[in-house]
Amino acid sequence: MKARIVIVIIMFLGGCASWPDDGQGGLAEKYQNYPLADEQYDENFTQPEDVVKSEFEHLVLKLELLKSQDIKACMPAQLLKAQIYENRIRRLIAGQMWEDAEHDLLIHYHGLNQLTNHFDTVRKVTDCASTTNEQPASFSIKKQIAQLLNSDNQFAFNAFEITPKYAVRVAQAADLAKQLGSISILLVGHTDAVGDSGSNYELALKRADTVKHWLGVYGVPQQNITTLTQGSLQSYSDAAETESTRHSDRRVEAIILDANTQGLESNKAKALMNWTKIIQSKKE
């Protein structure tokens, strides 16, 4: 009996001795700590504070779209509750209380999703809301979608997998796109000037198809998305070629094709839009 007790004690002590070092796991560690130590910063990815701000701006847009769809006429109490929670998070961010803001953002995110689904059901059953103000808000949302999909740091050299930073932007863009009645998106793949033109055309198309794939995974109908490739034919920047400009050339350019979105696209995109209309008319 004593021998068994000694063995148990040895096993217990041995287990304690194998507890992981700081930073290597363990029940006492938090998922995220603020502020980060200097050695934890990585300039290739957005810092936690910026992620919190970006996600908050995203949820502000979602609530603005619900208000433009006249949710106040159908669900005024739920709208007031969402606005109060939004203001609470705004105060937390202003006070740089990042951990509390991150926690409340998660709750607000799920709350807005439930509110959106509930509102859709109520509108279908009661027809309580008007849509007179929906068009201006839709334009603003589509502009934000274009900005998210055209953000920088999309792909690594010679790769068609999206970076973690760009994956967040694609998810946010898809979340907004699903709130709209309709949207048509053109994705044009680009590469830098390194390598032969044939390989670059293929790589650029893979990049566009990858973004289309992830938008579909996040719920955007695939039939609303058209992909094209320009390879290394057209650089993103007119500046002299440097490592920085080559990095920006490794991208997918997103263009909103809806007829009522004048002003969203750059001048160099007009020819691509006309080209796409010709392609679509031939398909029909």
TORLOGU-271635 format. One record per residue (C-alpha): residue in three letters; residue number from 1; x negated, y, z negated. Coordinates in Angstrom, 1 decimal, decimal comma. Example, Ala and Ser with C-alpha at 12.3 -4.5 7.8 and 13.67 -1.06 7.14 Angstrom:
! residues 2
('ALA' 1 (-12,3 -4,5 -7,8))
('SER' 2 (-13,7 -1,1 -7,1))
***
This chain:
! residues 284
('MET' 1 (0,0 0,0 0,0))
('LYS' 2 (-2,8 2,4 -0,9))
('ALA' 3 (-4,6 1,6 2,3))
('ARG' 4 (-1,5 2,6 4,3))
('ILE' 5 (-1,2 5,9 2,4))
('VAL' 6 (-4,9 6,7 3,2))
('ILE' 7 (-4,3 5,9 6,9))
('VAL' 8 (-1,3 8,2 7,0))
('ILE' 9 (-3,2 11,0 5,4))
('ILE' 10 (-6,1 10,6 7,8))
('MET' 11 (-3,7 10,6 10,8))
('PHE' 12 (-2,1 13,8 9,4))
('LEU' 13 (-5,3 15,6 8,9))
('GLY' 14 (-6,5 14,5 12,3))
('GLY' 15 (-3,4 15,9 13,9))
('CYS' 16 (-3,9 19,3 12,1))
('ALA' 17 (-7,5 19,4 13,3))
('SER' 18 (-6,3 19,1 16,9))
('TRP' 19 (-4,0 22,1 16,8))
('PRO' 20 (-4,8 24,3 19,9))
('ASP' 21 (-6,9 27,4 19,6))
('ASP' 22 (-5,4 30,9 19,8))
('GLY' 23 (-4,1 31,6 23,3))
('GLN' 24 (-3,8 27,9 24,2))
('GLY' 25 (-0,3 27,2 23,1))
('GLY' 26 (1,4 26,3 19,8))
('LEU' 27 (4,8 27,1 18,2))
('ALA' 28 (3,6 30,3 16,6))
('GLU' 29 (2,8 32,0 19,9))
('LYS' 30 (5,3 34,3 21,7))
('TYR' 31 (6,2 34,0 25,3))
('GLN' 32 (5,0 37,6 25,9))
('ASN' 33 (3,0 40,0 23,7))
('TYR' 34 (2,8 43,8 24,1))
('PRO' 35 (0,4 45,4 24,7))
('LEU' 36 (-1,8 43,0 26,5))
('ALA' 37 (-5,5 42,7 25,7))
('ASP' 38 (-7,8 44,1 28,3))
('GLU' 39 (-9,0 40,7 29,4))
('GLN' 40 (-5,4 39,6 30,1))
('TYR' 41 (-4,8 42,3 32,7))
('ASP' 42 (-4,8 41,3 36,4))
('GLU' 43 (-4,8 44,1 38,9))
('ASN' 44 (-3,3 41,7 41,6))
('PHE' 45 (0,0 41,5 39,8))
('THR' 46 (2,5 44,0 38,4))
('GLN' 47 (2,0 44,6 34,6))
('PRO' 48 (4,9 43,6 32,2))
('GLU' 49 (5,9 47,2 31,6))
('ASP' 50 (6,3 47,8 35,3))
('VAL' 51 (8,3 44,6 35,7))
('VAL' 52 (10,7 45,8 33,0))
('LYS' 53 (11,1 49,2 34,7))
('SER' 54 (11,6 47,6 38,1))
('GLU' 55 (14,2 45,1 36,8))
('PHE' 56 (16,1 47,9 35,0))
('GLU' 57 (16,3 50,0 38,2))
('HIS' 58 (17,6 46,9 40,0))
('LEU' 59 (20,4 46,4 37,4))
('VAL' 60 (21,2 50,1 37,5))
('LEU' 61 (21,8 49,8 41,3))
('LYS' 62 (24,1 46,7 40,7))
('LEU' 63 (26,2 48,6 38,2))
('GLU' 64 (26,4 51,7 40,6))
('LEU' 65 (27,7 49,4 43,4))
('LEU' 66 (30,4 48,0 41,1))
('LYS' 67 (31,4 51,6 40,2))
('SER' 68 (31,6 52,5 43,9))
('GLN' 69 (33,9 49,6 44,4))
('ASP' 70 (36,2 51,2 41,8))
('ILE' 71 (35,7 48,7 39,0))
('LYS' 72 (36,9 51,4 36,6))
('ALA' 73 (40,5 51,1 38,0))
('CYS' 74 (40,5 47,3 37,2))
('MET' 75 (38,2 46,8 34,2))
('PRO' 76 (37,5 50,1 32,4))
('ALA' 77 (36,6 48,6 29,1))
('GLN' 78 (34,1 46,1 30,6))
('LEU' 79 (32,6 48,9 32,6))
('LEU' 80 (32,2 51,1 29,5))
('LYS' 81 (30,5 48,2 27,7))
('ALA' 82 (28,1 47,7 30,6))
('GLN' 83 (27,3 51,4 30,7))
('ILE' 84 (26,6 51,5 26,9))
('TYR' 85 (24,3 48,5 27,2))
('GLU' 86 (22,5 50,2 30,2))
('ASN' 87 (21,9 53,3 28,1))
('ARG' 88 (20,6 51,2 25,2))
('ILE' 89 (18,0 49,7 27,5))
('ARG' 90 (17,1 53,1 28,9))
('ARG' 91 (16,4 54,3 25,4))
('LEU' 92 (14,2 51,3 24,6))
('ILE' 93 (12,2 51,9 27,8))
('ALA' 94 (11,8 55,6 26,9))
('GLY' 95 (10,6 54,6 23,5))
('GLN' 96 (8,2 52,0 25,1))
('MET' 97 (9,8 49,2 23,1))
('TRP' 98 (9,0 46,7 25,9))
('GLU' 99 (9,7 43,5 24,1))
('ASP' 100 (13,1 44,6 23,0))
('ALA' 101 (13,9 46,0 26,4))
('GLU' 102 (12,8 42,7 28,1))
('HIS' 103 (15,2 40,8 25,7))
('ASP' 104 (18,1 43,1 26,4))
('LEU' 105 (17,5 43,1 30,1))
('LEU' 106 (18,0 39,4 30,2))
('ILE' 107 (21,4 39,7 28,4))
('HIS' 108 (22,4 42,6 30,6))
('TYR' 109 (21,5 40,6 33,8))
('HIS' 110 (23,7 37,7 32,9))
('GLY' 111 (26,5 40,1 31,7))
('LEU' 112 (26,5 42,0 35,0))
('ASN' 113 (26,6 38,7 37,0))
('GLN' 114 (29,7 37,6 34,9))
('LEU' 115 (31,2 41,0 35,4))
('THR' 116 (30,7 40,9 39,1))
('ASN' 117 (32,3 37,5 39,4))
('HIS' 118 (35,2 38,5 37,2))
('PHE' 119 (35,8 41,7 39,2))
('ASP' 120 (35,8 39,8 42,5))
('THR' 121 (38,5 37,5 41,1))
('VAL' 122 (40,6 40,4 39,7))
('ARG' 123 (40,4 42,3 43,0))
('LYS' 124 (41,6 39,3 45,0))
('VAL' 125 (44,5 38,6 42,7))
('THR' 126 (45,7 42,1 41,9))
('ASP' 127 (44,3 44,4 44,7))
('CYS' 128 (43,8 47,0 41,9))
('ALA' 129 (40,7 48,8 43,4))
('SER' 130 (40,3 51,1 46,3))
('THR' 131 (37,2 51,0 48,6))
('THR' 132 (37,1 54,7 49,6))
('ASN' 133 (33,7 55,3 48,0))
('GLU' 134 (32,1 52,0 49,0))
('GLN' 135 (30,4 53,1 52,2))
('PRO' 136 (28,0 55,7 50,7))
('ALA' 137 (27,0 53,3 47,9))
('SER' 138 (26,5 50,5 50,5))
('PHE' 139 (24,1 52,8 52,4))
('SER' 140 (22,1 53,4 49,2))
('ILE' 141 (22,0 49,7 48,4))
('LYS' 142 (20,8 48,8 51,9))
('LYS' 143 (18,1 51,4 51,7))
('GLN' 144 (16,9 49,9 48,4))
('ILE' 145 (17,0 46,4 50,0))
('ALA' 146 (14,8 47,7 52,8))
('GLN' 147 (12,4 49,2 50,3))
('LEU' 148 (12,1 46,0 48,3))
('LEU' 149 (11,5 43,8 51,3))
('ASN' 150 (8,9 46,3 52,7))
('SER' 151 (6,9 46,6 49,5))
('ASP' 152 (3,2 45,9 49,6))
('ASN' 153 (1,1 42,9 48,5))
('GLN' 154 (3,2 40,3 50,4))
('PHE' 155 (0,7 37,7 51,6))
('ALA' 156 (-2,9 36,6 51,0))
('PHE' 157 (-5,4 36,3 53,9))
('ASN' 158 (-4,4 33,6 56,4))
('ALA' 159 (-1,5 32,5 54,3))
('PHE' 160 (2,3 32,4 54,8))
('GLU' 161 (3,3 31,8 51,2))
('ILE' 162 (4,6 34,9 49,5))
('THR' 163 (2,7 36,3 46,5))
('PRO' 164 (4,3 36,1 43,0))
('LYS' 165 (4,8 39,9 43,1))
('TYR' 166 (6,6 39,9 46,4))
('ALA' 167 (8,7 36,9 45,3))
('VAL' 168 (10,2 39,1 42,6))
('ARG' 169 (11,0 41,8 45,2))
('VAL' 170 (12,6 39,2 47,5))
('ALA' 171 (14,8 37,9 44,7))
('GLN' 172 (15,9 41,4 43,8))
('ALA' 173 (16,7 42,2 47,4))
('ALA' 174 (18,8 39,1 47,8))
('ASP' 175 (20,6 39,8 44,6))
('LEU' 176 (21,7 43,2 46,0))
('ALA' 177 (22,4 41,9 49,5))
('LYS' 178 (24,9 39,4 48,0))
('GLN' 179 (26,9 42,2 46,5))
('LEU' 180 (27,6 43,7 49,9))
('GLY' 181 (30,4 42,8 52,2))
('SER' 182 (28,1 42,3 55,1))
('ILE' 183 (24,5 42,9 56,0))
('SER' 184 (22,3 42,0 59,0))
('ILE' 185 (18,5 41,9 58,5))
('LEU' 186 (15,7 41,6 61,0))
('LEU' 187 (12,4 40,2 59,7))
('VAL' 188 (9,3 40,9 61,9))
('GLY' 189 (6,1 39,0 61,0))
('HIS' 190 (2,7 40,8 61,2))
('THR' 191 (-0,9 39,8 60,6))
('ASP' 192 (-4,2 41,7 60,4))
('ALA' 193 (-6,4 41,9 63,4))
('VAL' 194 (-8,7 39,1 62,3))
('GLY' 195 (-8,5 35,9 64,4))
('ASP' 196 (-7,2 35,1 67,9))
('SER' 197 (-3,8 36,4 69,0))
('GLY' 198 (-2,2 33,0 69,5))
('SER' 199 (-2,9 31,9 65,9))
('ASN' 200 (-1,8 35,3 64,6))
('TYR' 201 (1,6 35,1 66,4))
('GLU' 202 (2,2 31,7 64,9))
('LEU' 203 (1,2 32,8 61,4))
('ALA' 204 (3,3 36,0 61,6))
('LEU' 205 (6,4 34,0 62,6))
('LYS' 206 (5,8 31,6 59,6))
('ARG' 207 (5,6 34,6 57,3))
('ALA' 208 (9,0 35,9 58,6))
('ASP' 209 (10,5 32,4 58,4))
('THR' 210 (9,2 32,1 54,8))
('VAL' 211 (10,9 35,3 53,7))
('LYS' 212 (14,1 34,2 55,5))
('HIS' 213 (13,9 30,9 53,6))
('TRP' 214 (13,6 32,5 50,2))
('LEU' 215 (16,4 35,0 50,9))
('GLY' 216 (18,5 31,9 51,8))
('VAL' 217 (17,5 30,2 48,6))
('TYR' 218 (18,7 33,2 46,6))
('GLY' 219 (22,0 33,2 48,4))
('VAL' 220 (21,8 35,4 51,5))
('PRO' 221 (23,6 33,7 54,5))
('GLN' 222 (21,0 32,5 57,0))
('GLN' 223 (23,1 33,6 59,9))
('ASN' 224 (22,7 37,2 58,8))
('ILE' 225 (18,9 37,1 59,2))
('THR' 226 (16,9 37,2 62,4))
('THR' 227 (13,2 36,5 62,6))
('LEU' 228 (10,6 37,7 65,1))
('THR' 229 (6,9 37,9 65,4))
('GLN' 230 (4,4 40,5 66,5))
('GLY' 231 (1,3 38,9 65,3))
('SER' 232 (-1,6 41,4 65,2))
('LEU' 233 (-0,1 43,4 68,1))
('GLN' 234 (1,1 46,4 66,0))
('SER' 235 (-0,7 47,5 62,8))
('TYR' 236 (1,4 48,7 59,9))
('SER' 237 (-0,8 51,7 59,3))
('ASP' 238 (-2,1 54,3 61,8))
('ALA' 239 (-5,2 54,8 59,6))
('ALA' 240 (-8,6 53,5 60,5))
('GLU' 241 (-9,1 49,7 59,9))
('THR' 242 (-10,4 48,9 56,5))
('GLU' 243 (-9,9 46,0 54,0))
('SER' 244 (-7,0 47,9 52,5))
('THR' 245 (-5,2 48,5 55,8))
('ARG' 246 (-5,8 44,9 56,8))
('HIS' 247 (-4,2 43,8 53,6))
('SER' 248 (-1,1 46,0 54,4))
('ASP' 249 (-1,0 44,4 57,9))
('ARG' 250 (-0,4 41,0 56,3))
('ARG' 251 (3,3 41,5 55,9))
('VAL' 252 (6,9 41,1 57,1))
('GLU' 253 (8,7 44,2 58,1))
('ALA' 254 (12,4 44,2 57,2))
('ILE' 255 (14,8 46,2 59,2))
('ILE' 256 (18,5 46,6 58,4))
('LEU' 257 (20,4 46,3 61,6))
('ASP' 258 (23,9 47,4 60,6))
('ALA' 259 (25,3 50,1 62,9))
('ASN' 260 (26,1 52,5 60,0))
('THR' 261 (22,6 52,6 58,5))
('GLN' 262 (21,1 55,4 60,6))
('GLY' 263 (18,0 56,7 58,9))
('LEU' 264 (16,9 53,5 57,3))
('GLU' 265 (14,4 52,5 60,0))
('SER' 266 (11,2 54,1 61,2))
('ASN' 267 (10,8 55,2 64,8))
('LYS' 268 (8,5 52,3 65,7))
('ALA' 269 (11,3 49,9 64,7))
('LYS' 270 (13,9 51,3 67,3))
('ALA' 271 (12,4 49,2 70,1))
('LEU' 272 (12,6 46,1 68,0))
('MET' 273 (16,2 46,7 67,2))
('ASN' 274 (17,1 47,1 70,9))
('TRP' 275 (15,1 44,0 71,7))
('THR' 276 (17,1 42,1 69,0))
('LYS' 277 (20,4 43,3 70,3))
('ILE' 278 (19,5 42,0 73,8))
('ILE' 279 (18,5 38,6 72,3))
('GLN' 280 (21,7 38,3 70,3))
('SER' 281 (23,9 39,3 73,3))
('LYS' 282 (22,2 36,5 75,4))
('LYS' 283 (22,9 34,0 72,6))
('GLU' 284 (26,6 35,0 72,6))
***
